[in-house]
Amino acid sequence: MTSPASEGLVVTQARLDDWSVVSGWAADEGWNPGLADGPAFFAQDPDGFFIGRIDGEPVSSISVVNYGADYAFLGFYLVRPDLRGRGHGLTTWKTAIAHAGNRTIGLDGVVAQQANYRRSGFEPAHRTVRFTGTAPATEIPADVRAVRPADLAEITAYDSVCTPADRPRFVAAWLTAGGHRAVVRRTGDRVTGYGVIRPGRDALRIGPLFADTAEDARSLLAALTAEAAGSEIAVDVPGTNRAGIALAEAAGLTPSFETARMYTGPVRPYAQDRVFGVTTLELG
């Protein structure tokens, strides 16, 4: 897919090799992308990433990643700061949005852009607050262990309960990406939560943190931070999950950044009370 625009902008589907530039832009915005996120992102929908160039130089980006037949997620909507205000972002947006077809599209919008997203048909569902701070000294609880390959089917099924769409390719890649450390909690013979911590530009990022109960989430968080004591960590907590906010505060973390989850239409019901930490603001 290619779209020419004024001032020589040409928007095309991006390759994984392009995404290091875009991740650098995201880091400059303070979004703290994970260092090894790209391959997992592209594993879900390699055709869902777009980049705009002028004379071959990258100037804009966006992702519209499809999850099944009914849902897509938009992220990485960026224009290089020195070229903003010239319509490059809108052209890039229009080119990429068609990739979603008739699917409902979700996004996590920064405060400054939420009014613009509403004009494009997105309606807010809830706030998401990033909590950051120094990881407390903890020990790995006895009922939490590292994820094993044999756990993949159960964790993928659990993930589907906690999200608006099934995403097996993404989950498989996310659990095994470079630097990612994944843990699972089991009660009896079933999974009651899982979480992942990964290196980012400015802090270790936790996500997802999905759990049946606050007790499950607390054990998972302790296991994730056990090897990170003294390091900066960040977790994005939906404002609807009061227990998740209380858990972050109890760990000594404080609000540092805010977005809004927004949708263009209905999404399938999912267990929002189990979402103690969003997986990633870029892909939901």
Stockholm file with secondary structure:
# STOCKHOLM 1.0

chainA/1-284         MTSPASEGLVVTQARLDDWSVVSGWAADEGWNPGLADGPAFFAQDPDGFFIGRIDGEPVSSISVVNYGADYAFLGFYLVRPDLRGRGHGLTTWKTAIAHAGNRTIGLDGVVAQQANYRRSGFEPAHRTVRFTGTAPATEIPADVRAVRPADLAEITAYDSVCTPADRPRFVAAWLTAGGHRAVVRRTGDRVTGYGVIRPGRDALRIGPLFADTAEDARSLLAALTAEAAGSEIAVDVPGTNRAGIALAEAAGLTPSFETARMYTGPVRPYAQDRVFGVTTLELG
#=GR chainA/1-284 SS CEEECGGGEEEEECCGGGHHHHHHHHHHTTCCCBTTHHHHHHHHCTTSEEEEEETTEEEEEEEEEEETTTEEEEEEEEECGGGTTSSHHHHHHHHHHGGGTTSEEEEEEEGGGHHHHHHTTCEEEEEEEEEEEECCCCCCCTTEEECCGGGHHHHHHHHHHTSSSCCHHHHHHHHHSTTCEEEEEEETTEEEEEEEEECBSSSEEEEEEEESSHHHHHHHHHHHHTTCTTSEEEEEEETTCHHHHHHHHHTTCEEEEEEEEEESSCCCCCCGGGEEECSCTTTC
#=GC SS_cons         CEEECGGGEEEEECCGGGHHHHHHHHHHTTCCCBTTHHHHHHHHCTTSEEEEEETTEEEEEEEEEEETTTEEEEEEEEECGGGTTSSHHHHHHHHHHGGGTTSEEEEEEEGGGHHHHHHTTCEEEEEEEEEEEECCCCCCCTTEEECCGGGHHHHHHHHHHTSSSCCHHHHHHHHHSTTCEEEEEEETTEEEEEEEEECBSSSEEEEEEEESSHHHHHHHHHHHHTTCTTSEEEEEEETTCHHHHHHHHHTTCEEEEEEEEEESSCCCCCCGGGEEECSCTTTC
//
